[in-house]
Amino acid sequence: AAAGFDDAFIYDEICADFGQRRVPVESLLRDEAQAVFQLWMAKPDKIKY
């Protein structure tokens, strides 16, 4: 916030329904991403964020 950047806006956008967001969002490559996501989920040594 000291630099003039407030990430509360980003969190509000992420939590909002798609139709209520002020920034347009488009979902791309969802099906293709599933395989990569499954590999990550199965990775035993992943770093949990």
mmCIF file as Biopython writes it, N, C-alpha, C and O atoms, coordinates in Angstrom:
data_model
#
loop_
_atom_site.group_PDB
_atom_site.id
_atom_site.type_symbol
_atom_site.label_atom_id
_atom_site.label_alt_id
_atom_site.label_comp_id
_atom_site.label_asym_id
_atom_site.label_entity_id
_atom_site.label_seq_id
_atom_site.pdbx_PDB_ins_code
_atom_site.Cartn_x
_atom_site.Cartn_y
_atom_site.Cartn_z
_atom_site.occupancy
_atom_site.B_iso_or_equiv
_atom_site.auth_seq_id
_atom_site.auth_asym_id
_atom_site.pdbx_PDB_model_num
ATOM 1   N N  . ALA A ? 1  ? 0.820   -1.190  0.000   1.0 0.0 1  A 1 
ATOM 2   C CA . ALA A ? 1  ? 0.000   0.000   0.000   1.0 0.0 1  A 1 
ATOM 3   C C  . ALA A ? 1  ? 0.865   1.256   0.000   1.0 0.0 1  A 1 
ATOM 4   O O  . ALA A ? 1  ? 0.437   2.296   -0.501  1.0 0.0 1  A 1 
ATOM 5   N N  . ALA A ? 2  ? 2.062   1.177   0.548   1.0 0.0 2  A 1 
ATOM 6   C CA . ALA A ? 2  ? 2.928   2.355   0.604   1.0 0.0 2  A 1 
ATOM 7   C C  . ALA A ? 2  ? 3.319   2.832   -0.793  1.0 0.0 2  A 1 
ATOM 8   O O  . ALA A ? 2  ? 3.552   4.024   -0.998  1.0 0.0 2  A 1 
ATOM 9   N N  . ALA A ? 3  ? 3.392   1.916   -1.748  1.0 0.0 3  A 1 
ATOM 10  C CA . ALA A ? 3  ? 3.748   2.267   -3.122  1.0 0.0 3  A 1 
ATOM 11  C C  . ALA A ? 3  ? 2.524   2.656   -3.943  1.0 0.0 3  A 1 
ATOM 12  O O  . ALA A ? 3  ? 2.643   2.943   -5.134  1.0 0.0 3  A 1 
ATOM 13  N N  . GLY A ? 4  ? 1.361   2.668   -3.324  1.0 0.0 4  A 1 
ATOM 14  C CA . GLY A ? 4  ? 0.149   3.031   -4.039  1.0 0.0 4  A 1 
ATOM 15  C C  . GLY A ? 4  ? -0.552  1.850   -4.682  1.0 0.0 4  A 1 
ATOM 16  O O  . GLY A ? 4  ? -1.447  2.030   -5.507  1.0 0.0 4  A 1 
ATOM 17  N N  . PHE A ? 5  ? -0.152  0.652   -4.312  1.0 0.0 5  A 1 
ATOM 18  C CA . PHE A ? 5  ? -0.765  -0.557  -4.857  1.0 0.0 5  A 1 
ATOM 19  C C  . PHE A ? 5  ? -1.519  -1.260  -3.746  1.0 0.0 5  A 1 
ATOM 20  O O  . PHE A ? 5  ? -0.937  -1.635  -2.728  1.0 0.0 5  A 1 
ATOM 21  N N  . ASP A ? 6  ? -2.800  -1.433  -3.943  1.0 0.0 6  A 1 
ATOM 22  C CA . ASP A ? 6  ? -3.640  -2.085  -2.946  1.0 0.0 6  A 1 
ATOM 23  C C  . ASP A ? 6  ? -4.172  -3.376  -3.550  1.0 0.0 6  A 1 
ATOM 24  O O  . ASP A ? 6  ? -4.997  -3.335  -4.462  1.0 0.0 6  A 1 
ATOM 25  N N  . ASP A ? 7  ? -3.717  -4.509  -3.063  1.0 0.0 7  A 1 
ATOM 26  C CA . ASP A ? 7  ? -4.121  -5.787  -3.650  1.0 0.0 7  A 1 
ATOM 27  C C  . ASP A ? 7  ? -5.518  -6.229  -3.227  1.0 0.0 7  A 1 
ATOM 28  O O  . ASP A ? 7  ? -5.978  -7.284  -3.664  1.0 0.0 7  A 1 
ATOM 29  N N  . ALA A ? 8  ? -6.201  -5.460  -2.396  1.0 0.0 8  A 1 
ATOM 30  C CA . ALA A ? 8  ? -7.573  -5.799  -2.010  1.0 0.0 8  A 1 
ATOM 31  C C  . ALA A ? 8  ? -8.474  -5.853  -3.238  1.0 0.0 8  A 1 
ATOM 32  O O  . ALA A ? 8  ? -9.393  -6.670  -3.298  1.0 0.0 8  A 1 
ATOM 33  N N  . PHE A ? 9  ? -8.217  -4.989  -4.219  1.0 0.0 9  A 1 
ATOM 34  C CA . PHE A ? 9  ? -9.002  -5.002  -5.458  1.0 0.0 9  A 1 
ATOM 35  C C  . PHE A ? 9  ? -8.892  -6.352  -6.150  1.0 0.0 9  A 1 
ATOM 36  O O  . PHE A ? 9  ? -9.892  -6.893  -6.622  1.0 0.0 9  A 1 
ATOM 37  N N  . ILE A ? 10 ? -7.680  -6.898  -6.214  1.0 0.0 10 A 1 
ATOM 38  C CA . ILE A ? 10 ? -7.457  -8.191  -6.867  1.0 0.0 10 A 1 
ATOM 39  C C  . ILE A ? 10 ? -8.203  -9.290  -6.128  1.0 0.0 10 A 1 
ATOM 40  O O  . ILE A ? 10 ? -8.860  -10.119 -6.757  1.0 0.0 10 A 1 
ATOM 41  N N  . TYR A ? 11 ? -8.113  -9.311  -4.820  1.0 0.0 11 A 1 
ATOM 42  C CA . TYR A ? 11 ? -8.816  -10.329 -4.039  1.0 0.0 11 A 1 
ATOM 43  C C  . TYR A ? 11 ? -10.325 -10.205 -4.205  1.0 0.0 11 A 1 
ATOM 44  O O  . TYR A ? 11 ? -11.024 -11.215 -4.289  1.0 0.0 11 A 1 
ATOM 45  N N  . ASP A ? 12 ? -10.827 -8.987  -4.253  1.0 0.0 12 A 1 
ATOM 46  C CA . ASP A ? 12 ? -12.262 -8.786  -4.465  1.0 0.0 12 A 1 
ATOM 47  C C  . ASP A ? 12 ? -12.690 -9.320  -5.829  1.0 0.0 12 A 1 
ATOM 48  O O  . ASP A ? 12 ? -13.744 -9.944  -5.950  1.0 0.0 12 A 1 
ATOM 49  N N  . GLU A ? 13 ? -11.878 -9.078  -6.851  1.0 0.0 13 A 1 
ATOM 50  C CA . GLU A ? 13 ? -12.196 -9.553  -8.196  1.0 0.0 13 A 1 
ATOM 51  C C  . GLU A ? 13 ? -12.204 -11.082 -8.251  1.0 0.0 13 A 1 
ATOM 52  O O  . GLU A ? 13 ? -13.100 -11.673 -8.853  1.0 0.0 13 A 1 
ATOM 53  N N  . ILE A ? 14 ? -11.232 -11.712 -7.639  1.0 0.0 14 A 1 
ATOM 54  C CA . ILE A ? 14 ? -11.140 -13.174 -7.661  1.0 0.0 14 A 1 
ATOM 55  C C  . ILE A ? 14 ? -12.346 -13.800 -6.976  1.0 0.0 14 A 1 
ATOM 56  O O  . ILE A ? 14 ? -12.842 -14.835 -7.421  1.0 0.0 14 A 1 
ATOM 57  N N  . CYS A ? 15 ? -12.813 -13.195 -5.915  1.0 0.0 15 A 1 
ATOM 58  C CA . CYS A ? 15 ? -13.945 -13.739 -5.161  1.0 0.0 15 A 1 
ATOM 59  C C  . CYS A ? 15 ? -15.293 -13.444 -5.805  1.0 0.0 15 A 1 
ATOM 60  O O  . CYS A ? 15 ? -16.288 -14.090 -5.476  1.0 0.0 15 A 1 
ATOM 61  N N  . ALA A ? 16 ? -15.339 -12.487 -6.711  1.0 0.0 16 A 1 
ATOM 62  C CA . ALA A ? 16 ? -16.608 -12.094 -7.325  1.0 0.0 16 A 1 
ATOM 63  C C  . ALA A ? 16 ? -17.029 -13.098 -8.399  1.0 0.0 16 A 1 
ATOM 64  O O  . ALA A ? 16 ? -16.183 -13.737 -9.024  1.0 0.0 16 A 1 
ATOM 65  N N  . ASP A ? 17 ? -18.331 -13.231 -8.606  1.0 0.0 17 A 1 
ATOM 66  C CA . ASP A ? 17 ? -18.839 -14.042 -9.712  1.0 0.0 17 A 1 
ATOM 67  C C  . ASP A ? 17 ? -18.346 -13.435 -11.017 1.0 0.0 17 A 1 
ATOM 68  O O  . ASP A ? 17 ? -18.123 -12.227 -11.103 1.0 0.0 17 A 1 
ATOM 69  N N  . PHE A ? 18 ? -18.177 -14.285 -12.041 1.0 0.0 18 A 1 
ATOM 70  C CA . PHE A ? 18 ? -17.657 -13.800 -13.323 1.0 0.0 18 A 1 
ATOM 71  C C  . PHE A ? 18 ? -18.461 -12.615 -13.852 1.0 0.0 18 A 1 
ATOM 72  O O  . PHE A ? 18 ? -17.881 -11.656 -14.361 1.0 0.0 18 A 1 
ATOM 73  N N  . GLY A ? 19 ? -19.771 -12.668 -13.739 1.0 0.0 19 A 1 
ATOM 74  C CA . GLY A ? 19 ? -20.619 -11.599 -14.246 1.0 0.0 19 A 1 
ATOM 75  C C  . GLY A ? 19 ? -20.547 -10.313 -13.453 1.0 0.0 19 A 1 
ATOM 76  O O  . GLY A ? 19 ? -21.007 -9.271  -13.922 1.0 0.0 19 A 1 
ATOM 77  N N  . GLN A ? 20 ? -19.977 -10.365 -12.262 1.0 0.0 20 A 1 
ATOM 78  C CA . GLN A ? 20 ? -19.892 -9.192  -11.396 1.0 0.0 20 A 1 
ATOM 79  C C  . GLN A ? 20 ? -18.503 -8.556  -11.390 1.0 0.0 20 A 1 
ATOM 80  O O  . GLN A ? 20 ? -18.298 -7.523  -10.753 1.0 0.0 20 A 1 
ATOM 81  N N  . ARG A ? 21 ? -17.556 -9.163  -12.090 1.0 0.0 21 A 1 
ATOM 82  C CA . ARG A ? 21 ? -16.186 -8.638  -12.080 1.0 0.0 21 A 1 
ATOM 83  C C  . ARG A ? 21 ? -16.072 -7.381  -12.932 1.0 0.0 21 A 1 
ATOM 84  O O  . ARG A ? 21 ? -16.735 -7.246  -13.961 1.0 0.0 21 A 1 
ATOM 85  N N  . ARG A ? 22 ? -15.227 -6.473  -12.488 1.0 0.0 22 A 1 
ATOM 86  C CA . ARG A ? 22 ? -14.988 -5.229  -13.223 1.0 0.0 22 A 1 
ATOM 87  C C  . ARG A ? 22 ? -13.903 -5.392  -14.278 1.0 0.0 22 A 1 
ATOM 88  O O  . ARG A ? 22 ? -13.801 -4.581  -15.198 1.0 0.0 22 A 1 
ATOM 89  N N  . VAL A ? 23 ? -13.091 -6.439  -14.147 1.0 0.0 23 A 1 
ATOM 90  C CA . VAL A ? 23 ? -12.050 -6.738  -15.122 1.0 0.0 23 A 1 
ATOM 91  C C  . VAL A ? 23 ? -12.502 -7.975  -15.893 1.0 0.0 23 A 1 
ATOM 92  O O  . VAL A ? 23 ? -12.802 -9.001  -15.282 1.0 0.0 23 A 1 
ATOM 93  N N  . PRO A ? 24 ? -12.557 -7.898  -17.231 1.0 0.0 24 A 1 
ATOM 94  C CA . PRO A ? 24 ? -13.002 -9.059  -18.006 1.0 0.0 24 A 1 
ATOM 95  C C  . PRO A ? 24 ? -12.089 -10.265 -17.787 1.0 0.0 24 A 1 
ATOM 96  O O  . PRO A ? 24 ? -10.868 -10.128 -17.707 1.0 0.0 24 A 1 
ATOM 97  N N  . VAL A ? 25 ? -12.695 -11.434 -17.694 1.0 0.0 25 A 1 
ATOM 98  C CA . VAL A ? 25 ? -11.957 -12.678 -17.478 1.0 0.0 25 A 1 
ATOM 99  C C  . VAL A ? 25 ? -12.375 -13.673 -18.541 1.0 0.0 25 A 1 
ATOM 100 O O  . VAL A ? 25 ? -13.558 -13.803 -18.854 1.0 0.0 25 A 1 
ATOM 101 N N  . GLU A ? 26 ? -11.399 -14.374 -19.091 1.0 0.0 26 A 1 
ATOM 102 C CA . GLU A ? 26 ? -11.686 -15.401 -20.086 1.0 0.0 26 A 1 
ATOM 103 C C  . GLU A ? 26 ? -10.916 -16.658 -19.705 1.0 0.0 26 A 1 
ATOM 104 O O  . GLU A ? 26 ? -9.710  -16.602 -19.469 1.0 0.0 26 A 1 
ATOM 105 N N  . SER A ? 27 ? -11.598 -17.773 -19.646 1.0 0.0 27 A 1 
ATOM 106 C CA . SER A ? 27 ? -10.962 -19.042 -19.317 1.0 0.0 27 A 1 
ATOM 107 C C  . SER A ? 27 ? -10.409 -19.661 -20.597 1.0 0.0 27 A 1 
ATOM 108 O O  . SER A ? 27 ? -11.141 -19.853 -21.567 1.0 0.0 27 A 1 
ATOM 109 N N  . LEU A ? 28 ? -9.120  -19.970 -20.595 1.0 0.0 28 A 1 
ATOM 110 C CA . LEU A ? 28 ? -8.462  -20.545 -21.770 1.0 0.0 28 A 1 
ATOM 111 C C  . LEU A ? 28 ? -7.791  -21.861 -21.414 1.0 0.0 28 A 1 
ATOM 112 O O  . LEU A ? 28 ? -7.238  -22.005 -20.324 1.0 0.0 28 A 1 
ATOM 113 N N  . LEU A ? 29 ? -7.837  -22.808 -22.320 1.0 0.0 29 A 1 
ATOM 114 C CA . LEU A ? 29 ? -7.108  -24.080 -22.227 1.0 0.0 29 A 1 
ATOM 115 C C  . LEU A ? 29 ? -7.417  -24.851 -20.952 1.0 0.0 29 A 1 
ATOM 116 O O  . LEU A ? 29 ? -6.537  -25.521 -20.411 1.0 0.0 29 A 1 
ATOM 117 N N  . ARG A ? 30 ? -8.635  -24.771 -20.470 1.0 0.0 30 A 1 
ATOM 118 C CA . ARG A ? 30 ? -9.010  -25.464 -19.234 1.0 0.0 30 A 1 
ATOM 119 C C  . ARG A ? 30 ? -8.781  -26.967 -19.346 1.0 0.0 30 A 1 
ATOM 120 O O  . ARG A ? 30 ? -8.167  -27.566 -18.463 1.0 0.0 30 A 1 
ATOM 121 N N  . ASP A ? 31 ? -9.264  -27.577 -20.413 1.0 0.0 31 A 1 
ATOM 122 C CA . ASP A ? 31 ? -9.103  -29.026 -20.572 1.0 0.0 31 A 1 
ATOM 123 C C  . ASP A ? 31 ? -7.637  -29.419 -20.666 1.0 0.0 31 A 1 
ATOM 124 O O  . ASP A ? 31 ? -7.218  -30.417 -20.080 1.0 0.0 31 A 1 
ATOM 125 N N  . GLU A ? 32 ? -6.857  -28.636 -21.403 1.0 0.0 32 A 1 
ATOM 126 C CA . GLU A ? 32 ? -5.432  -28.941 -21.553 1.0 0.0 32 A 1 
ATOM 127 C C  . GLU A ? 32 ? -4.686  -28.795 -20.229 1.0 0.0 32 A 1 
ATOM 128 O O  . GLU A ? 32 ? -3.715  -29.510 -19.982 1.0 0.0 32 A 1 
ATOM 129 N N  . ALA A ? 33 ? -5.123  -27.895 -19.398 1.0 0.0 33 A 1 
ATOM 130 C CA . ALA A ? 33 ? -4.450  -27.657 -18.120 1.0 0.0 33 A 1 
ATOM 131 C C  . ALA A ? 33 ? -4.711  -28.770 -17.113 1.0 0.0 33 A 1 
ATOM 132 O O  . ALA A ? 33 ? -3.929  -28.945 -16.179 1.0 0.0 33 A 1 
ATOM 133 N N  . GLN A ? 34 ? -5.777  -29.512 -17.281 1.0 0.0 34 A 1 
ATOM 134 C CA . GLN A ? 34 ? -6.130  -30.541 -16.310 1.0 0.0 34 A 1 
ATOM 135 C C  . GLN A ? 34 ? -5.035  -31.603 -16.168 1.0 0.0 34 A 1 
ATOM 136 O O  . GLN A ? 34 ? -4.740  -32.040 -15.056 1.0 0.0 34 A 1 
ATOM 137 N N  . ALA A ? 35 ? -4.433  -32.019 -17.283 1.0 0.0 35 A 1 
ATOM 138 C CA . ALA A ? 35 ? -3.376  -33.038 -17.223 1.0 0.0 35 A 1 
ATOM 139 C C  . ALA A ? 35 ? -2.180  -32.529 -16.412 1.0 0.0 35 A 1 
ATOM 140 O O  . ALA A ? 35 ? -1.632  -33.259 -15.587 1.0 0.0 35 A 1 
ATOM 141 N N  . VAL A ? 36 ? -1.782  -31.293 -16.646 1.0 0.0 36 A 1 
ATOM 142 C CA . VAL A ? 36 ? -0.654  -30.712 -15.920 1.0 0.0 36 A 1 
ATOM 143 C C  . VAL A ? 36 ? -0.998  -30.562 -14.438 1.0 0.0 36 A 1 
ATOM 144 O O  . VAL A ? 36 ? -0.162  -30.828 -13.575 1.0 0.0 36 A 1 
ATOM 145 N N  . PHE A ? 37 ? -2.214  -30.142 -14.148 1.0 0.0 37 A 1 
ATOM 146 C CA . PHE A ? 37 ? -2.639  -29.977 -12.764 1.0 0.0 37 A 1 
ATOM 147 C C  . PHE A ? 37 ? -2.637  -31.320 -12.035 1.0 0.0 37 A 1 
ATOM 148 O O  . PHE A ? 37 ? -2.229  -31.389 -10.876 1.0 0.0 37 A 1 
ATOM 149 N N  . GLN A ? 38 ? -3.080  -32.369 -12.688 1.0 0.0 38 A 1 
ATOM 150 C CA . GLN A ? 38 ? -3.082  -33.698 -12.073 1.0 0.0 38 A 1 
ATOM 151 C C  . GLN A ? 38 ? -1.654  -34.158 -11.771 1.0 0.0 38 A 1 
ATOM 152 O O  . GLN A ? 38 ? -1.407  -34.768 -10.731 1.0 0.0 38 A 1 
ATOM 153 N N  . LEU A ? 39 ? -0.724  -33.871 -12.668 1.0 0.0 39 A 1 
ATOM 154 C CA . LEU A ? 39 ? 0.683   -34.210 -12.414 1.0 0.0 39 A 1 
ATOM 155 C C  . LEU A ? 39 ? 1.198   -33.463 -11.183 1.0 0.0 39 A 1 
ATOM 156 O O  . LEU A ? 39 ? 1.889   -34.041 -10.344 1.0 0.0 39 A 1 
ATOM 157 N N  . TRP A ? 40 ? 0.862   -32.189 -11.081 1.0 0.0 40 A 1 
ATOM 158 C CA . TRP A ? 40 ? 1.295   -31.403 -9.926  1.0 0.0 40 A 1 
ATOM 159 C C  . TRP A ? 40 ? 0.679   -31.947 -8.639  1.0 0.0 40 A 1 
ATOM 160 O O  . TRP A ? 40 ? 1.357   -32.039 -7.616  1.0 0.0 40 A 1 
ATOM 161 N N  . MET A ? 41 ? -0.598  -32.303 -8.687  1.0 0.0 41 A 1 
ATOM 162 C CA . MET A ? 41 ? -1.270  -32.829 -7.497  1.0 0.0 41 A 1 
ATOM 163 C C  . MET A ? 41 ? -0.616  -34.129 -7.017  1.0 0.0 41 A 1 
ATOM 164 O O  . MET A ? 41 ? -0.563  -34.391 -5.816  1.0 0.0 41 A 1 
ATOM 165 N N  . ALA A ? 42 ? -0.123  -34.931 -7.946  1.0 0.0 42 A 1 
ATOM 166 C CA . ALA A ? 42 ? 0.488   -36.212 -7.595  1.0 0.0 42 A 1 
ATOM 167 C C  . ALA A ? 42 ? 1.955   -36.071 -7.185  1.0 0.0 42 A 1 
ATOM 168 O O  . ALA A ? 42 ? 2.547   -37.033 -6.696  1.0 0.0 42 A 1 
ATOM 169 N N  . LYS A ? 43 ? 2.540   -34.913 -7.373  1.0 0.0 43 A 1 
ATOM 170 C CA . LYS A ? 43 ? 3.955   -34.693 -7.072  1.0 0.0 43 A 1 
ATOM 171 C C  . LYS A ? 43 ? 4.171   -34.722 -5.557  1.0 0.0 43 A 1 
ATOM 172 O O  . LYS A ? 43 ? 3.624   -33.882 -4.843  1.0 0.0 43 A 1 
ATOM 173 N N  . PRO A ? 44 ? 4.957   -35.672 -5.063  1.0 0.0 44 A 1 
ATOM 174 C CA . PRO A ? 44 ? 5.117   -35.813 -3.614  1.0 0.0 44 A 1 
ATOM 175 C C  . PRO A ? 44 ? 5.972   -34.716 -2.971  1.0 0.0 44 A 1 
ATOM 176 O O  . PRO A ? 44 ? 5.830   -34.447 -1.778  1.0 0.0 44 A 1 
ATOM 177 N N  . ASP A ? 45 ? 6.853   -34.085 -3.741  1.0 0.0 45 A 1 
ATOM 178 C CA . ASP A ? 45 ? 7.767   -33.099 -3.158  1.0 0.0 45 A 1 
ATOM 179 C C  . ASP A ? 45 ? 7.422   -31.660 -3.549  1.0 0.0 45 A 1 
ATOM 180 O O  . ASP A ? 45 ? 8.293   -30.790 -3.558  1.0 0.0 45 A 1 
ATOM 181 N N  . LYS A ? 46 ? 6.152   -31.414 -3.872  1.0 0.0 46 A 1 
ATOM 182 C CA . LYS A ? 46 ? 5.765   -30.057 -4.281  1.0 0.0 46 A 1 
ATOM 183 C C  . LYS A ? 46 ? 5.823   -29.115 -3.078  1.0 0.0 46 A 1 
ATOM 184 O O  . LYS A ? 46 ? 5.691   -29.530 -1.926  1.0 0.0 46 A 1 
ATOM 185 N N  . ILE A ? 47 ? 6.023   -27.851 -3.382  1.0 0.0 47 A 1 
ATOM 186 C CA . ILE A ? 47 ? 6.032   -26.818 -2.354  1.0 0.0 47 A 1 
ATOM 187 C C  . ILE A ? 47 ? 4.610   -26.295 -2.218  1.0 0.0 47 A 1 
ATOM 188 O O  . ILE A ? 47 ? 4.020   -25.824 -3.190  1.0 0.0 47 A 1 
ATOM 189 N N  . LYS A ? 48 ? 4.066   -26.379 -1.017  1.0 0.0 48 A 1 
ATOM 190 C CA . LYS A ? 48 ? 2.712   -25.880 -0.775  1.0 0.0 48 A 1 
ATOM 191 C C  . LYS A ? 48 ? 2.790   -24.393 -0.482  1.0 0.0 48 A 1 
ATOM 192 O O  . LYS A ? 48 ? 3.525   -23.958 0.405   1.0 0.0 48 A 1 
ATOM 193 N N  . TYR A ? 49 ? 2.040   -23.638 -1.220  1.0 0.0 49 A 1 
ATOM 194 C CA . TYR A ? 49 ? 2.042   -22.176 -1.078  1.0 0.0 49 A 1 
ATOM 195 C C  . TYR A ? 49 ? 0.957   -21.733 -0.152  1.0 0.0 49 A 1 
ATOM 196 O O  . TYR A ? 49 ? 0.803   -20.536 0.092   1.0 0.0 49 A 1 
#
